[in-house]
Amino acid sequence: MKSIKILSTLLFGLAITFTSCKEETKAPKQNTVKPVTTTRTATAEPAQNTSGTWHYICMKGCPGGSGTAENCKTCGMTLIHNQAYHANANNVQSSSPFAAPPTAEPSQNAAGVWHYTCTKGCMGGSGTAGTCKSCGNALAHNAAYHG
């Protein structure tokens, strides 16, 4: 009988121990660190600088220009970057707000390599950026033309 009393006391003690040591489940901690975000505001350059020079001009010399390389409103060719736009206004001596059109390079170099070629690989090419005459896809600058 004494052993049953000891055994029951031990079992009772174990039962109390297991129930009192039960871990409480806690909600996971919320992350209080906020991610760092940086916001860059791109300042768009104006279409014309203070001296009236267009940022992009037509290589054929059509009047007007734009702030981006879009198609010329007169002839439809893609406008090209005008380096004179970035020149110091005090050093620019021009009677016209339009920079002189750049000298046109030939469509093909001496080795017969096209200056602009189709991005899909169609035959032929062009001397200026534009669209492929075969498939209508955009023409890309061909670095091999200058090499």
N, C-alpha and C positions, 0 to 999 in steps of 0.2 A: 504494500500500500504506500509505503514511503517512496518507492521509486515512481509510482504513478503521480504522486504529488510533485515530485521533483521534475518529472517529465512534463507535466502540464504547466508548471511554473516556467520552465524553459521555453516551451512552445508559445505561451502567452507573452513572454518577454521578447521572443523573436518576432512575433506578430506586431507588437507595439513598435519595435525597432524598425521593421520594414515600412510600416505606415508612416512613421514620423520622419523617416529619411527620404521620403518621396520628394523629388525635386519639383518645384513649381515651374510650370511652363510660362515663360515670359515672352511677350511680343518682341520680335526682333527690333533692335535699335534702329531708329530712323537715321539715315545719313544726313547729318547736319551740314556737311561740307557742300557748298554749291559749286558746280563747275564754273570755271572761269571762261567767259566768252568775250571775245573782242569783236567789236563792230568797226569795220573800216568803211568809211564813206568815201567812195571814189568820186573825186571831183572831176566832172567831165570838162574837157577843154572846150572853149567856144569854137564855133565853126570858123570864125575869123578872129585874128589877133587884133591888138589895138591899132595897128596901122592898116587894117582892112585886108590883110593877106589871108586867103582861104587855106584851111588845113589840108584839104584834098582838092585836087584840080584835075581837069580833063587833059590828057596828054595830047589831044588834038588842038588844044587852045580855046575850046568853047568858053563863052563867058560864064561866070558863076563858079560855084564850087559847093563844098559841103564840109561837115564836121566828121564824116565817116566815109569809108571807101564804098560808096554806093554807085549806082549807075548814073552817068551824066544825063541830065534832064534834056539836053539838046540832041546828042548823038547816040546815047545809050551805052557808050563804053564805060568800063569800070574806072572810077576816079583813082588817081594815084596820089601817094603822099607827097606833099610839097614841103621840102626841107626849109624853104625860105620862111615858112610860118614860124619856125622856132628861132630864126635869126634875131639878133638884137635890133629893135626898131630904129635905134639911132644910126646903125650901120647900113640900113636898107635905104637906098636911094633909087626910088622908082616913081615915075609919074603915074603909073597905073597900080591899082590895088591888087592886080593879078600878076603873079609871077610868070616869067616867060616859060612856055612849055619846055620840058626837057627834050633833048635831042633824042629822037626815036632810034632805037637799035634795030638792026635787021631781024626779021622773024627767025632766021636760021643763022648759025655761025658758019665759019669757013668749012667746018667738018660736016655741015648739014644737020646739026643738032638743033631741034626746036627750042625756043626760049620758054614757051609754055606748052605743056602736054596734058592730055586727058588723064584724069585720075583713074579711069577704067581701062586705060591702055589702048585706046583706039589709035589708028594710024593718023599721022599728021600732027598738027599743032598750030600755034599762033605766035605772033610777036608780042601779044598783050594778053593780060588776064581776061577771061570771059568764059564762054561756054563752048563745048565741043560741037563741031558742025555735024558729027555723026550721031552722037547719042544725047546731046544736050546737057551732059554732066559738066561740072566746073573744071576749068583748066587750072593746073597748078604750076608754080614756078619750077623750072628744071635747072637745078644747080649745075648739071653737066654742061649746060650751055656756056657757062663762064670758065669752065676748066679746060 
